[in-house]
Amino acid sequence: MVNFLKRRRGFIKGEKGEFVATGVPKKFNKTYTDSIVKYLNCLDLLFEKSQQKSEFEFIFTLLRFRGIQYTKEDPYENSLETFDAIMKLGNKIHGDPKINLFLWLYGHIVESSEPYEILANLLNICNGGRYQAYNFPRIRTKWGYRDQFPTEKIQKLEVLANKASMINVLEPIKDVFDKDLRNSIFHSDYSVFNGEIIINNPQKIYSAKVTQSLINKALAYHEVVKNLIRSYREGYKESKLIKVSPGFSPDPDEKAVLIIRENDGAIGMKDSWTKEEIKNGKISFFAGHIFSDEQKYLDQGVVVLPSRKQGVLKRIINTFFRKET
């Protein structure tokens, strides 16, 4: 299902059902390449089993729905865009400054809330549960409330993974996460010299080899999670009726209609009621990510929206190639 690069090149499923690297550019770091293959084989099965268990809850997880939000009000999307920009910047610098830049990326990867939430929800579904907007509530202390630390989130994930008999799905984050390094990065309590990282609390030196390995594993983990989400969303090519979860609606006839955007795949779900049925008392619902100029399609009952890329091209053509009147 996942192909990171061009057709016949990248990370794809082999004949035995396991991911392999095919035609990957030689410039790719070996640790990075090997880690992508390993992490794909750990996590893809979790996505697959969750989808089979409850497609309705699985799509909620892919969409990461958390109520009403503005188009750009998405920390994870912001992270993805920022990562792409920083990776390009990283190609322009070298030596220790580059290590410092990628340490920031490392810290951001292990701290980012969304991957933990996604893993928790996929495991919730495999365990017969439902999608939860927030799996890691803030903890009350005598000074107020605080967010949970990555170590606490990993502990909760271990409980869920053990219950689902899928403890191997945590191998990627455990492979990547280093508590001492994470703390040193966020407290700016480290230094870099000749590719080595020196931290003060506790006193420790990470060799250049270990440093490179941790950074490349973190980047691989980030890419795997990002591309699995994208791949499963894009895997939905057509709209369909989906059985809702027990407890979602008191109406036994309730079904969800999958909303598709061409080239993007699944972007939302809505009720399947007709206007007449809603007029007679049926309750409508919508959950998804759309742009303001796409609402008109939903109002018309359209559930397969045109590609945004085509829309941008059309707007450019209309702007620069207008006919004279």
N, C-alpha and C positions, 0 to 999 in steps of 0.2 A: 504494500500500500504506500510506503514512503519511498520517495526517490528525491534526494536532496539536490542532485545536479541534473544534467540533461539526460534524456532517454538513453538507457543502456550504460549510463555512467553515474556512479553515485553509490548509495547504500540501498540495496533492494533485497527482497526475499528470494532466497535460492530455492532449489527443488525440494529441499528437506524442510522448508517452512521457516528457516532461520535467516536472519539478515546477514548479508555479506557485502564487502566493499568491492565494487566493480569499476575499474577504470578511473579510480580516484587520482587526481593530480599528484605528481611526485612531490610537489612543494608542501603537501599536507604533512604535518607532524605525525609520526607513527603513533605516539600515545593518543593524540587526538582522534586519528582514524580508528584505532583499536577500541577506544572508549566509546565512540559513536556506535560501533557494531555491538559492543557489549550492552550498552544502555538501551539500545533499540530492542534487543532480545529480552531484556528485563521488563521494559515498560509497555511494549506493543501488546503483549498478551493481556495486560491489565486493561488497556483500552478496549481490546476485543471482547473480553469476558464481560466487562461492564456494559458494553453496547448490546450484547446478547441477553443480559439479565433484565435490563429495562432501558429500551431505546429512548423513552420519554425523558427519564432522569439523565441519561447519558448526554442527550442534546442540551439539556439545561447546563450540564457541566462544560460542554464545549463552548457554549455561549457565555458562560460565567455571568449569568444574569443576577443583578443585585438591585432591582428596582429601577426607578427613573433616573437616568444619567444623561448628561449632555454628550454629544458625539465624541469629544476628545477627553472626556472625564473617565479615563481608564489607565491606571498606573502601569498595568502590564503592557499595554500597547505603547505607552510612553517609553517603557524600558526597552522594548523591541526596537523602536525607532532610534533611541539613544545608542544602543549597542551597535547598530549598523553604522552609525556615524563615527563612533569611537574606533571601530574596527578599521575603517578607512583611514582615520587619523593615525592609528597605530602603524600603518604601512609607511608613514612619513618620518617616523622617529626610530631611534635605535638605542641599544645599550640600556643602562639603568633607568633612564627616563621612561623607556618603553615598558620595563618591568613594573615601574610605579603605576603607570596607566592601566596595565592589565591587572594589577592587584586591586585597583578600584573596581574593575569588572568582576573580579573574583568575589569581592565582598558583596557586591550588588546581587550576584547570582545566589549566593548562599543565604542572603537576607530577604530576597524577594518573596513576598507573601503568596503570590498566585500559584507557583508550582506546588507548594505545600497544600494549598486549598484544593487544587486539581487532584493530586494524589489521594487526599482524604476523601473527596467526593467519589472518585472511582472505586475506592475501597468500600465506602459506604454502600454504594450500589451493589457491589459484589456480595456484600453481607446482607442484602435484602433491604437496605435502607434507602433513603431518598437524598436528593441533592440538598445541600445546606449552603446558604449564602456565606456563612461564616462558621468555620469549623474550629477556630481557635480564638475564643472570646478573650477579651482583656482580663487580666488577673487583678483582683483587688489587693492592695497593700495598705499599710498604715499611712502611706504618703499619697494615696490615691490609686489610680489604675495604671497598669502598664501592659504593653503588648507582650505576647509570649515570645520567649527566645527560641532560636532554631532548635536547640537541644530539647526543649519541651515539646516542640512540634514533632520532632522526630520520634520522641517517646510515645506520643499519641498515635503516630502513624504505625509504630511497631505493634501496638495493641490491635489496631484495625487489620494490619497485614497478617498477624498471627491468626486472628479470627477467620480470615479469608483463606488461610493456608497459602499465602502468597508473599512470604517474608522476603523473597528474592527481589521484589520490586523496589525495595529500599536500598539495594546495593549501590545504585548510582549516587544518591545523595550522601550515603555513608562514605563512599569512595572519595567524594569531593570535599566534604565538610571537615574543616580543621578548626576547632574552637579557639585555640591559642592564636592562630593566624588571623582568624576573623576578628577577634577582639583587638589585636594589635593594629589591624588596618583601620578599624573604625575609631580607635583612640589615637591614631597617628603616632603610635608608639613603636615604630620600627624604622629601620634604615636598609638601604639596598647598596651593595658594593660588589662590583664584578659579577652581577647576576645572583648573588647570595642575599638572603633576607636575614637580618639580625633583629630579633625581638627582645624586649627587656623583661617582660612579665608573662610567663617565666622566661628566664634567660635561655635562648635557643637560637641556633643558626640553621637555616634551611639552605642546603647546598643548591647550587645553580640547577642541578639535575632534578632535585625534588621540587624546586620552585617551578620549573618548566612543566613538570608532570602535573602538579596541582592546578596550574593555570589552564593547561590543555584539557584536563579532565573536566574542569568547571565549564569551559567553553563548549565542550562536547555535550555535557548535560543540558546546558541552555539550548543548544541547537536541537537536541532530540525532543525535548518537551515542546518547543516551539513548532517543530515540524510535524510531530504527531498530532497536535491540535489542528494545525492547518490541513494536514492530509485527511484526517477523518471528517473534517467539515467539508472539504472539497469533494470527498467521496460521495456526498449526496448530490446527485445530478438532476433528480426529478422530485417534484413535490409528492407527498404521500400522506395517507391518514395514519396516525400513530395512536396506539392505545395509551390512554392516560393512566397514571399510577392510582392504585386504590387509595382513597382518601383525598385525592386532588379535587374531586367534584362529587357532590351527592347525586348527580344525575347519572344513571346507569348507561345512558346513551352517549355520554360525553366522549368525544374524540378530538385529537389535535390535528391540525393541518400544518405540515411542514412548509416553511417559506424558504425559497431558494433565490439566490442571486447568481446569475450566470458568471462563471469563472471563480466565484467565491464559495459556492455550495450553500450549506445550511446557515441561515442568518436569523431564524426565528420560528415561532410556532403561534398559531391562533386557533380559536374555536372553529368548529365546522358547521355552525348553525347558519341557516339562511336568514335574510332580513325579516322574513315573515315569522320565523321561529323566535327570533330575538324580540320582535314586537309582541309576541304572545307570551313572553316571560322567560325565555331561555337567556342565560347569562353569557355574555361574550368575554373573551380574554385575549390578550396579546402579550408575548414576551419575545424580545429580540433586539437586534441592533440594526436600525435603519437610519438613513439620512432624511432630512426634512423634505427634500424634493421627491422622496420615494413614497411618502404617505398617500399620494394620489393613487398609486397603483393598488394599495391595500383597500382604499375606499371603493375602488372599482371591482374588488374581488379578485385581483390578480395576485397569484402566489408564486409566480416565477418572474422575478424582477430582472431587467436588463443589466448587463455588465456596467460597472462604473467606468471602466476603461473606455468603453464605447461612448458613454455619456460625456466624458471629458473630451474625447476626440470630436464629438459632434458639436460641443460648445465652442471648441477652438475653430472648427470650420465655419460655424455660424458667425463667429466674431471677425475672422480675418478674410472670409470669402463671401461677403454679403453681396447679393445682387443689387444693382442700382435700380432705383425706382423713379 
